[in-house]
Amino acid sequence: MNELQLKYGCNPNQKPSRIFMEDGSDLPVQVLCGKPGYINFLDAFNGWQLVSELKKATGLPAVTSFKHVSPAGAAVGLPLTDTLAKIYWVADLGELSPLACANARARGADRMSSFGDFIALSDGCDADTAKLIKREVSDGVIAPGYTDEALEILKQKKKGNYNVIQIDPDYVPAPLERKQVYGITFEQGRNELDINDEFLSNVVTANKEIPANALMDMKIALITLKYTQSNSVCYVKDGQAIGIGAGQQSRVHCTRLAGNKADNWFLRQAPQVLNLPFLDTLGRAERDNAIDVYIGEEYMDVLADGAWENIFKEKPEVFTREAKRAWLDQLQDVTLGSDAFFPFPDNIERARKSGVKYIAQPGGSVRDDQVIACCDKYGMAMAFTGIRLFHH
């Protein structure tokens, strides 16, 4: 099949719409269930590239959660701690496959942003992963294959309308890519940059020590940024993105946005949050929303009389700013990646507050010396890659 007609483009008024192969060859995908749309395919194809590269770079199964052509999360298949299993709402499922662990991590770090996402899997979908996907709000999934059991589980989702795409893992795109804007065709070579150990070898700070796990986290951060709308930064810890700041015109705003997401990920692990007495009837999405408000500055929206009774069995204590700061001070050894240079040391100052110790960025600012000095002040290790990773 050379082309696939779509219901509409980005918006319902943008018709006709299709995906097709200009060279007359067959599409490298099959739709096994549902009817994916224009944005679904944008998310699917970007997500597939991301997880394929993560798998190549780490040797581990990888999953990403995409929304509006940027990742909400990305992770590799490392085992879950009991605490992570609880905050990702998978503690009731017992031991999970590596791919299912990657899925729980990728969709769990920023669950509100992953709500209604498109999922990409580096490996064939197994039953464990399909069961996780089935019970969450998601638009679809792309993978190189599905077990019979996994496909049957996924076909039950959305009354048989869940989007399930299978992609040929051996497909290699043309080296030149094109797109049109305002009737004008743009052409460029594909970004085939290989993010490997050598790419991260130029450590410019006084601290030269980057352990193997931090090196892996650097690769995860930069590969994630390679498929994130610029400007973008990404915080990573223990094999998963914990905060992604995408599409901001100011880099420090990216750093703050992603840092706040990383902080929220860690605050969700605090005893005050883990032990919130939710009503048994409250669903996972409603609990996520309540937690987000509870750990933020508008906490009275869920603690005020007349409000908390609809969420909790009993009124929780306020999670004070001082208590939150004390908990966040325990977050350590976080990795930060940036798709372009940090122009001022304010980015480093903000990153430090979210436990950042390792940084990978292109370098090239006229104030590189100030940024390096700020890293040295806090004992951070920073690698200059020399190449930016803009994505539009």
Rosetta blueprint (number, residue, H / E / L):
1 M L
2 N L
3 E E
4 L E
5 Q E
6 L E
7 K L
8 Y L
9 G L
10 C L
11 N L
12 P L
13 N L
14 Q L
15 K L
16 P L
17 S E
18 R E
19 I E
20 F E
21 M L
22 E L
23 D L
24 G L
25 S L
26 D L
27 L L
28 P L
29 V E
30 Q E
31 V E
32 L E
33 C E
34 G L
35 K L
36 P L
37 G L
38 Y H
39 I H
40 N H
41 F H
42 L H
43 D H
44 A H
45 F H
46 N H
47 G H
48 W H
49 Q H
50 L H
51 V H
52 S H
53 E H
54 L H
55 K H
56 K H
57 A H
58 T H
59 G L
60 L L
61 P L
62 A E
63 V E
64 T E
65 S E
66 F E
67 K E
68 H L
69 V L
70 S E
71 P E
72 A E
73 G E
74 A E
75 A E
76 V E
77 G L
78 L L
79 P L
80 L L
81 T L
82 D H
83 T H
84 L H
85 A H
86 K H
87 I H
88 Y L
89 W L
90 V L
91 A H
92 D H
93 L H
94 G L
95 E L
96 L L
97 S L
98 P H
99 L H
100 A H
101 C H
102 A H
103 N H
104 A H
105 R H
106 A H
107 R H
108 G H
109 A L
110 D L
111 R H
112 M H
113 S H
114 S H
115 F L
116 G L
117 D E
118 F E
119 I E
120 A E
121 L E
122 S L
123 D L
124 G L
125 C E
126 D L
127 A H
128 D H
129 T H
130 A H
131 K H
132 L H
133 I H
134 K H
135 R L
136 E L
137 V L
138 S E
139 D E
140 G E
141 V E
142 I E
143 A E
144 P L
145 G L
146 Y E
147 T L
148 D H
149 E H
150 A H
151 L H
152 E H
153 I H
154 L H
155 K H
156 Q L
157 K H
158 K H
159 K H
160 G H
161 N L
162 Y L
163 N E
164 V E
165 I E
166 Q E
167 I E
168 D L
169 P L
170 D L
171 Y L
172 V L
173 P L
174 A L
175 P L
176 L E
177 E E
178 R E
179 K E
180 Q E
181 V E
182 Y L
183 G L
184 I E
185 T E
186 F E
187 E E
188 Q E
189 G E
190 R L
191 N L
192 E L
193 L L
194 D L
195 I L
196 N L
197 D L
198 E H
199 F H
200 L H
201 S L
202 N L
203 V E
204 V L
205 T L
206 A L
207 N L
208 K L
209 E L
210 I L
211 P L
212 A H
213 N H
214 A H
215 L H
216 M H
217 D H
218 M H
219 K H
220 I H
221 A H
222 L H
223 I H
224 T H
225 L H
226 K H
227 Y L
228 T L
229 Q L
230 S L
231 N L
232 S E
233 V E
234 C E
235 Y E
236 V E
237 K E
238 D L
239 G L
240 Q E
241 A E
242 I E
243 G E
244 I E
245 G E
246 A E
247 G L
248 Q L
249 Q L
250 S L
251 R H
252 V H
253 H H
254 C H
255 T H
256 R H
257 L H
258 A H
259 G H
260 N H
261 K H
262 A H
263 D H
264 N H
265 W H
266 F H
267 L H
268 R L
269 Q L
270 A L
271 P H
272 Q H
273 V H
274 L H
275 N L
276 L L
277 P L
278 F E
279 L L
280 D L
281 T L
282 L L
283 G L
284 R H
285 A H
286 E H
287 R H
288 D H
289 N H
290 A H
291 I H
292 D H
293 V H
294 Y H
295 I L
296 G L
297 E L
298 E L
299 Y L
300 M H
301 D H
302 V H
303 L H
304 A L
305 D L
306 G L
307 A L
308 W H
309 E H
310 N H
311 I L
312 F E
313 K L
314 E L
315 K L
316 P L
317 E L
318 V L
319 F L
320 T L
321 R H
322 E H
323 A H
324 K H
325 R H
326 A H
327 W H
328 L H
329 D L
330 Q L
331 L L
332 Q L
333 D L
334 V E
335 T E
336 L E
337 G E
338 S E
339 D L
340 A L
341 F L
342 F L
343 P L
344 F L
345 P L
346 D H
347 N H
348 I H
349 E H
350 R H
351 A H
352 R H
353 K L
354 S L
355 G L
356 V E
357 K E
358 Y E
359 I E
360 A E
361 Q E
362 P L
363 G L
364 G L
365 S L
366 V L
367 R L
368 D H
369 D H
370 Q H
371 V H
372 I H
373 A H
374 C H
375 C H
376 D H
377 K H
378 Y L
379 G L
380 M L
381 A E
382 M E
383 A E
384 F E
385 T L
386 G L
387 I L
388 R L
389 L L
390 F L
391 H L
392 H L
